[in-house]
Amino acid sequence: MPPAASEVQVLDAETGEPIGGAVVQGSGEVRVTDSAGRSAWPAAGPYVVTAVGYEPVRLRSGRSTVRLRAMARNGRVVDQEGVPVAGAIIAHDGVWAESDTAGRFAFRGDLTEGEVIVKRAGYRPFEGSWDGKSPLVLERLELRALYISFPRLSPDYVPHLLERMAQRGYNGVVLDAKSDRGLLGWDSQVPLARELPEVNNQAWMPITEVLKLAKQYNFYTVARVVTFKDHPLATAFPQRAVRRGDGSVWIDIEGLGWSDPFLRENWDYNVELGKELAAMGFDEINYDYIRLPTDGAIKEIVWPIEHTYEMRTGAIDGFLNEVRLALRPMRALLSGDVFGLVPSVVKGNDMGIGQTVETITPYLDILCPMVYPSTFIPGNLGLKDPHREPYEVVYRSVVAASKRTTTPIRPWLQGYSLGVEFGPREWSAEVQAALDSTDMGFVFWLASGKYDGLLKADLPTRTAVK
């Protein structure tokens, strides 16, 4: 049968890009498309259109355009013992797939050039070439990490701290990337960051240099991004800030302004920062202050939209979904911090800040509740004196969260003293609770960054679980 059109253009079905070198075969005649994907049809059919890496298309008659689907490359993700890894993300050149319960995945696209990224919560990310046949292997990781704030990022202190951490069995570090004051730990090229006064003016060691040092110890690296608590943004652009009824910028109990969580342009700024950090090589981007303000004259705030549960949770979820989509094809996992009480409050109660386990976790790879015993009051978690029961606070909180989501839980642990002196006994109790309730590990929070006591303490390990 002669073709209905004299010429054909062969295109990629997903991208719409022309496919040069595609073979157009008719009855006893073969043509090849040029760089624009164009070719004359053979005189008679039936026809078969093929291209390397694409599924063939068979036609009884010719037409002006043929779209080819990229051939699915089947693979499997396993751990070091050959156990299938479900829910792993396999990414290459902006395209990604997810492994099923048997660790299997089907990837449409050419994986023969460049590197493939494989990531999953609880494992070290893999980034390298793949032969298309062998299973992709992920190394299990139970994190033991410390948080380092900007004031401790000095060339004299950081190398010593990282070496001590490695000696004491720690395998990860959380670095401030965007701080509680809205300052950045690197020379960001995000346009808004270039406009804000002094956010890039670091008086500390750039996190790019700290990242390189951490990688030398094979540390898992996490960049912490304080999200909506952002004084430089709020004061430079009051129209984007949380405001009072008279239009002035609302100021919290620390004397700091916040960006409005309901405004998409504020989402975009933090999404772009996260992408920049992921491209830098961080294994995880951890978003903190993904909520509405709590401390200060809250009643003075006038919100631009109706202040309901649906609108509050919708704003936080909308932002996290944007981050998730941006980071999915990149190396970094996405984690989010929530108040320690969030896992134990009744379902449907966001405490007025837009955070609930059920609404947030669909967008996260890891949920990180801040379960510091000193922040709980008598009666919380059914405990008379939470301050003096660090094991129960951590254990009950993580278990409560785990019952409400399938997203992995990794708690923040209290490394400081407030109300009750915290030392080796309390730290050990917290670590033991983390070991007993999750296999994701933990991160210690100590804003001062003075970890001498913690690094001397003999804390429980997985090989010595009680």
C-alpha positions, 0 to 999 in steps of 0.5 A: 500500500503506498504511503498517505504522505510523501515524507515522514518526520520521526519524533521522540514521543516524550520530548518531541525532539526529532530522531536522526538516523531512524530507519524507515523500512518499506517493502524491499526499500529502506530509508534513513532520517536526517538530523531533523528526523525527516525522510521520504517514505519507501514506495510501498508498505507495510512499514516499520520505523525503528531507532536505537533505544526506541520501541519499533512502530509498525504501520500499514500505511505511511503518515506525516509524523511517527512518534517513537517511545524510548525503549524501557531498560529493565533493572533491579536495585538490591542491597549489599546482601542481594535483598531487593530495595523497594522505593528506590529512585533511579534517575538519569538526565532529568528522567527518573523511575522508582523500584517496586517491592521486588526492586525492579524498575523500567527506565525509558531512555538511554542510560548508556551515556553519563551517570545514573543516580540511585537513592533511597532513604536509609542507604548511601546514594549511588552515582556512577555508570551502569552496564544495564544488566547487573543489579544496582547495589545500594549500601545500607546506612544507619546515620549517626550524625552531628549538626554544625552551625555557622559559628563553628565553621572555622578552618581551625575547628572543622577538620579536628571535629570531623576527625574526632567524629570519624574516630568515634563512629559517626558517619554523617554531618548536618551543616547549616546551609541557610540559617535561622537568620536567613544567611547562606553558607555559600556564594549562591547564584540564585537571583534573589539571594544576590539581591538580598543584603549580606546573605552571601557575606559569610564570616565563616568557612564556606560549606563547599569546603566543609563538604569536601572535607566531609566527603574525605571521611565518607560522611553522609552529608545533609544541608539544613535549610531554614525555610520560612523564618527569613529575616533578610527576605521579610525586611527587604521585600515587606510585601512577601513577609508575614505582616500585621494589620497595618501592613508592617512586617510582623516580628517574632520573639527573637526580633526576626521577620518571616516570609509568608508561607502562602506565597509561591514566590517564597516557595520558589526561592527555597526550592532553588536554593535546595536545587543548588545544594543538591547540585553541589553534592549534598546527599540530603536537603533538610528543610526546617521551619516548614511551618507558620510562626509560633513564637511572638504576638501571633494574634497581630498577624493578618494573613492574606487568605482565610486561615484554616486547617486546609489552607495552612496544610495546603501551603506547606504541602504545596511547597514540599511537593515543589521541592520533591519534584525538583529534587527527584531526578537529583542526587539528594534526598528530601527530609523535613523537620517537625515539632516533637509533638506533631507525631502524638497530637490527634489526627487533623490537628495541625496546632495552627502551624500547617504540620501533620504527619499525614499531610507532610510525609507523602512528599518527604523521603525522611521525616525528622521529628525534633524530640527534645525532652526539654521541649515537652511539658508534664502530661505530654506523651503520658509522661509526668516529667518528660525532661527526666525520661529521655528514652521514653520521649524519643521512643514513644514519639518515633513509634507514634510517628511510625504508626501514622506513615510509611515514610522513614523516621529519623529523630533529632536528639537533644545534645544540650542542657535546659532545665535538666542537665544532659550528659552521657546517661541522657544521651545514651538513653536517647540513642538507645531509644532511636535504635529501638524504634527506627533503623534510620539513625539519629542526629544530635542537635547542639547549637553551640557546636561544642561536642567535646562531651558527646564525643567522649561519651560511649553511646550505644551502637547497633551491635550492642543493642540492649 
